[in-house]
Amino acid sequence: MTVYEFIPRSVKGGFLSAYRINRRFVTLSTIASLLFIFAIYPLFGLNALILQVVSVVGAISYLEAINYIEHYGLRRKQLPDGTY
């Protein structure tokens, strides 16, 4: 799996997992985030909105890329006594 396949899968899986754990919190957080994004345009203009969206996508991609690099190909070797 490439990092480009991993990032959308990880973001979607993390969101759905959090939603299953606490639907109310995730719903309210999503609404608050969207309201913040939609408030940027009338207050600061289109350039600020584009900058915010690019910053968010970049930050999420950076975080997930680090997660991918840290965990890619890790395999645990089973020892003769059955432990890893």
N, C-alpha and C positions, 0 to 999 in steps of 0.2 A: 504494500500500500504506500503510495506516495504521500508527501506532506499535503499536497493539494486535494487529495481524496480524504485525508485524515481530518483536516480542519473543519469542513462542513459537517462531517459525521460526528465529530467530537462536540461541536457547539450544539447541534441538534440533540444528541444524546444527553448532554448535560442539562439542557433546558427541559427536556421531557422528564428526566429523572427528578429534577428539582420540582417540577410541576406535580408529579405523582406524590412527592413527599409533603409539599405544602402548597396546595393550589391557590389559596387566598393570597399568600405573600407574593408568589410569583406573578399572579395576575395584577395585584396592586403595584408591584415594582415595574412591570412591563408598561402599565398605563402611565406611571410617573415618568418613566424614561421617554416614552413617546410624547408626553406633554412637554417635557423639557426640550426635546428636539423640535417640536412644532412651535415652541415659544421663541426659539432662536431666530427664525426667519423674520417674523414681524419686528422683533426688537433690534436685530443687528444686520439683517439682509441675507441675500443669497450666498455671498462669499463666506460668511461665518457659518451658515448651514452646511455648505460643502466641506469646509474645514473640519467641522465637528464630525460629520459622517465619516470622512476619510480618517480622522484621528481614532474614532471608535473602531472602525474596521481594521486599521493598522494595529491598534493595541490588542485586539482579540486575536488577530493573526499571529502577532509576535508571541503572545502567551501560549497559544496552541502549538506554534512551531517549537518552542522550548519544550513543551510537554512531549511532543513527538520525538524530538532529539533525545531527551532523557530516557524515554521508554522504548525506542525503536530497537527491535531485535534482542531485547533482554530475555535470556533463557536461564532458568535455574537448573543447576546440575544436581541430580539426585545422588546423594552419598550412599555407600553400601548399607548404612544403618537405617535408611529410609527417609532421613531428613534431607532438607534442601540447603 
